[in-house]
Amino acid sequence: MRYFFVLIIVVLCMANTLNAQVHINLNLDSQPIWGPTGNDYVENYYFPDIEAYYNVPQHRFYYNEKGKWISRASLPSRFGSFDLYNSYKVVVNNPQPWKNDATYKAKYASFKGRHDQQPIRDSKDSKYFSNKNHPEHNNWAQQQKNEKNKNKTNKQNNRQNERENGKNKK
């Protein structure tokens, strides 16, 4: 009986581990194509150059204006020359990081002015092609469709061959 309970605990722990692993890969296709490569899961980006944030699930920018944090779908005109593709982005997987802005500002100040990240848009890694905004998405989607149809046809042919082989044995 004791071993049964130990086994149940082990199985539950393994299930939690698997859930955590699945969560990590959830939003690769919803990250903006100006985001940096190398991150399978991103909740927020911090932009050291303009001291602002972008929340990936909400698709919203957060920036400070006169002491208040503002949330908008796009950056205001005062950031007009800011280049999302060539600026440095820090991944911050904490909820509402702008509430601890002083911490992130101090921690990532040395990243200001850096322009050495490859954006998702420019990646040739096929894992990014699932993102509908990636330039290779349509080619990738067509290839996925073709492979699915090919697999379906192969399965149908295999079933037909099995039926024919079954008839020949009789």
C-alpha positions in Angstrom: 0.0 0.0 0.0 2.8 2.4 0.9 4.4 1.8 -2.5 1.2 2.6 -4.2 1.2 6.1 -2.6 4.8 6.6 -3.5 4.0 5.7 -7.1 1.1 8.1 -7.3 3.3 10.9 -6.0 6.0 10.2 -8.6 3.4 10.2 -11.4 1.9 13.5 -10.2 5.4 15.1 -10.0 6.1 13.9 -13.6 2.9 15.3 -14.8 3.7 18.7 -13.3 7.1 18.6 -15.0 5.5 17.8 -18.4 3.0 20.7 -18.0 5.9 23.1 -17.3 7.7 21.9 -20.4 4.6 22.3 -22.6 4.1 25.8 -21.3 7.6 26.9 -22.4 6.8 26.3 -26.0 3.4 28.0 -26.1 4.0 31.4 -27.7 6.7 31.1 -30.3 4.2 31.8 -33.1 2.7 34.9 -31.4 6.0 36.7 -30.7 6.4 39.8 -32.9 8.7 39.3 -35.8 10.9 42.2 -34.5 11.5 40.1 -31.4 14.9 38.5 -31.0 15.5 34.9 -31.9 16.3 32.3 -29.3 13.3 32.5 -27.0 10.6 29.8 -27.2 8.4 31.6 -24.6 8.3 35.4 -24.0 5.9 37.3 -21.7 7.5 40.7 -22.0 10.3 42.6 -23.7 12.1 45.5 -22.1 13.7 48.1 -24.3 16.6 49.7 -22.5 17.0 52.4 -25.2 13.6 53.9 -24.5 12.9 52.4 -21.1 9.6 50.8 -22.2 8.1 47.4 -22.3 6.1 45.2 -24.7 3.7 42.6 -23.4 3.5 39.7 -26.0 0.2 38.1 -24.9 -1.6 41.4 -24.9 0.3 42.8 -28.0 0.7 46.1 -26.0 3.5 48.6 -25.3 3.9 50.0 -21.8 5.7 53.3 -21.4 6.0 55.9 -18.7 4.3 59.3 -19.4 4.4 62.0 -16.7 4.8 59.4 -13.9 2.0 57.1 -15.1 2.4 53.8 -17.0 0.4 53.9 -20.3 -0.6 50.9 -22.3 -1.1 51.2 -26.1 -1.1 49.0 -29.1 1.7 51.2 -30.6 4.4 53.5 -29.4 3.6 57.2 -29.2 5.1 59.6 -31.7 7.9 60.7 -29.4 9.5 57.3 -30.1 9.1 57.8 -33.9 12.8 57.1 -34.7 13.0 54.0 -32.5 13.7 50.9 -34.6 12.1 47.8 -33.1 14.0 45.5 -35.5 17.5 46.9 -34.6 17.1 47.8 -31.0 18.1 45.5 -28.1 15.3 43.7 -26.4 15.6 41.9 -23.0 13.2 39.1 -22.3 11.4 39.6 -19.0 9.1 36.7 -18.0 7.6 38.3 -15.0 4.1 39.8 -14.9 3.9 43.5 -15.2 7.6 44.3 -15.0 6.9 48.0 -15.5 5.8 48.0 -11.8 9.5 47.2 -10.9 10.9 49.5 -13.6 13.7 50.9 -11.4 15.1 47.3 -11.1 15.1 46.6 -14.8 16.4 50.1 -15.7 19.4 49.6 -13.4 20.0 45.9 -14.3 19.9 46.4 -18.1 21.3 50.0 -18.5 24.5 48.5 -20.1 22.4 47.2 -23.0 21.5 50.7 -24.3 22.7 51.3 -27.8 23.4 47.6 -28.6 22.2 46.4 -32.0 23.4 42.8 -32.1 20.3 40.7 -31.9 18.8 38.9 -34.9 15.1 39.5 -35.2 12.7 36.6 -35.8 11.9 38.1 -39.2 15.4 37.5 -40.5 15.8 34.0 -39.0 16.1 31.0 -41.4 15.3 28.6 -38.5 12.1 26.8 -39.5 10.7 26.9 -36.0 9.9 30.6 -36.5 8.0 29.9 -39.8 4.9 29.1 -37.8 4.6 32.8 -37.0 2.1 34.1 -39.5 4.1 37.3 -39.9 7.3 35.6 -40.8 8.3 36.1 -44.5 8.6 32.3 -44.9 5.2 31.5 -43.2 3.2 30.9 -46.4 5.9 28.6 -47.9 6.0 26.7 -44.6 2.2 26.4 -44.3 2.0 25.1 -47.9 4.8 22.6 -47.1 2.9 21.5 -44.0 -0.3 21.1 -46.0 1.6 19.1 -48.7 3.2 16.8 -46.2 -0.2 16.2 -44.5 -1.8 15.3 -47.8 1.2 13.1 -48.7 0.9 11.3 -45.3 -2.9 10.9 -45.8 -2.3 9.4 -49.3 0.4 7.0 -47.9 -2.0 5.8 -45.2 -4.8 5.2 -47.7 -2.4 3.3 -50.0 -1.1 1.2 -47.1 -4.7 0.3 -46.1 -5.5 -0.6 -49.7 -2.3 -2.8 -49.9 -3.3 -4.5 -46.7 -6.8 -5.3 -48.0 -5.4 -6.6 -51.3 -2.8 -8.7 -49.5 -5.5 -10.1 -47.2 -7.6 -11.1 -50.3 -4.5 -12.8 -51.9 -3.9 -15.0 -48.8 -7.4 -16.5 -49.0 
